[in-house]
Amino acid sequence: MALPACGFAVYADKGGQLPLAIERRAKGKRVTIINGVKGNARALCQSLTSLLGVGGTVHSKGQFFDVEVQGEQTERVSSALRQLACVRGPGGVKLKEPAVVERGCAYDEFLRQEEAPNGRRK
């Protein structure tokens, strides 16, 4: 089964739920665990840690990996996984497409302007 362009995939169960779990560690610290990551799990961990601003690590479980993210982050992790477009449903079917957001910036309008014959923008 082919991996998405990002290089990693997280497979949802038959009900469409992501394989996320919360574990309580020493001194009451909580960790969010993403089970069954296939592909480049280190890239997923790096993406999540930079997006969420938390620490994380990767553990190998045979051909799959477990990615741990510090804190109780289930909602933020699930939205980040959908945003990264790495979620796959049962049988390798991709779940609903992420929404494309159009940005409106004055700089974009400037770049779209046509150039005048003298090399300057209109």
C-alpha positions as CSV (number, residue, x, y, z in Angstrom):
1,M,0.0,0.0,0.0
2,A,1.4,3.4,-1.0
3,L,2.2,6.0,1.5
4,P,1.0,9.6,1.1
5,A,3.4,12.3,-0.1
6,C,4.3,13.2,3.4
7,G,6.0,9.8,3.9
8,F,3.9,8.5,6.8
9,A,0.4,7.2,7.4
10,V,-1.9,6.7,10.4
11,Y,-4.6,4.1,9.9
12,A,-8.1,4.7,11.5
13,D,-10.1,1.8,12.7
14,K,-13.4,0.6,11.2
15,G,-15.4,3.2,13.0
16,G,-13.2,6.0,11.7
17,Q,-11.5,6.6,15.1
18,L,-7.9,7.5,15.1
19,P,-5.6,5.2,17.2
20,L,-4.9,7.7,19.9
21,A,-4.4,6.8,23.6
22,I,-3.5,8.7,26.8
23,E,-1.1,7.2,29.3
24,R,-0.3,8.5,32.7
25,R,3.4,8.4,33.5
26,A,5.5,8.9,36.6
27,K,4.6,12.0,38.7
28,G,1.2,12.3,37.0
29,K,2.5,13.3,33.6
30,R,0.3,12.4,30.7
31,V,1.4,11.3,27.2
32,T,-0.7,11.1,24.0
33,I,0.2,8.0,22.0
34,I,-0.5,7.5,18.3
35,N,-0.4,3.7,17.6
36,G,0.2,2.0,14.3
37,V,2.1,4.7,12.3
38,K,3.5,3.4,9.1
39,G,6.4,5.0,7.1
40,N,8.7,7.7,8.3
41,A,7.5,8.1,11.9
42,R,10.3,10.4,12.8
43,A,9.0,12.9,10.3
44,L,5.6,12.7,11.8
45,C,7.0,13.2,15.3
46,Q,9.0,16.2,14.1
47,S,5.9,17.7,12.3
48,L,3.7,17.2,15.4
49,T,6.2,18.6,17.9
50,S,6.8,21.7,15.8
51,L,3.1,22.2,15.1
52,L,2.0,21.7,18.7
53,G,5.0,23.1,20.4
54,V,5.6,20.1,22.6
55,G,8.1,17.3,22.9
56,G,7.8,13.8,21.4
57,T,9.5,10.5,20.7
58,V,9.1,7.4,18.5
59,H,9.1,3.7,19.5
60,S,9.3,0.8,17.0
61,K,6.7,-1.9,17.2
62,G,7.7,-4.3,14.3
63,Q,6.8,-2.8,11.0
64,F,4.7,-0.1,12.7
65,F,5.7,2.7,15.1
66,D,4.2,4.4,18.1
67,V,4.6,8.2,18.3
68,E,4.4,9.8,21.8
69,V,3.6,13.4,22.3
70,Q,3.9,15.1,25.7
71,G,0.6,16.1,27.4
72,E,-3.0,15.3,26.9
73,Q,-3.3,16.4,23.3
74,T,-5.9,14.2,21.6
75,E,-7.9,16.9,20.0
76,R,-4.9,18.9,18.8
77,V,-3.1,15.7,17.5
78,S,-6.2,14.5,15.6
79,S,-6.7,17.9,13.9
80,A,-3.0,18.1,13.1
81,L,-3.1,14.6,11.6
82,R,-6.0,15.5,9.4
83,Q,-4.3,18.7,8.4
84,L,-1.2,16.8,7.4
85,A,-3.4,14.6,5.2
86,C,-1.8,11.4,6.5
87,V,-5.0,9.7,7.9
88,R,-6.1,6.6,6.1
89,G,-9.4,4.7,6.8
90,P,-10.2,1.0,6.9
91,G,-8.8,-0.8,3.8
92,G,-6.5,2.1,3.0
93,V,-9.3,4.4,2.0
94,K,-8.5,8.0,2.7
95,L,-11.0,9.8,5.0
96,K,-12.6,13.1,4.1
97,E,-10.4,15.6,2.4
98,P,-8.9,18.5,4.3
99,A,-10.4,21.9,3.7
100,V,-8.4,24.2,1.5
101,V,-8.1,27.7,2.9
102,E,-7.7,30.7,0.6
103,R,-5.7,33.5,2.1
104,G,-6.2,37.1,1.3
105,C,-3.1,39.2,1.6
106,A,-2.2,42.5,0.0
107,Y,1.2,41.0,-1.0
108,D,-0.6,38.3,-3.0
109,E,-2.5,40.9,-5.0
110,F,0.7,42.7,-5.6
111,L,2.3,39.6,-7.0
112,R,-0.7,39.0,-9.3
113,Q,-0.4,42.4,-11.0
114,E,0.8,42.4,-14.5
115,E,4.1,44.0,-15.4
116,A,4.2,47.1,-17.6
117,P,6.4,47.2,-20.8
118,N,9.1,49.1,-18.9
119,G,9.6,46.2,-16.4
120,R,7.7,47.8,-13.6
121,R,4.4,46.7,-12.2
122,K,1.2,48.6,-13.0
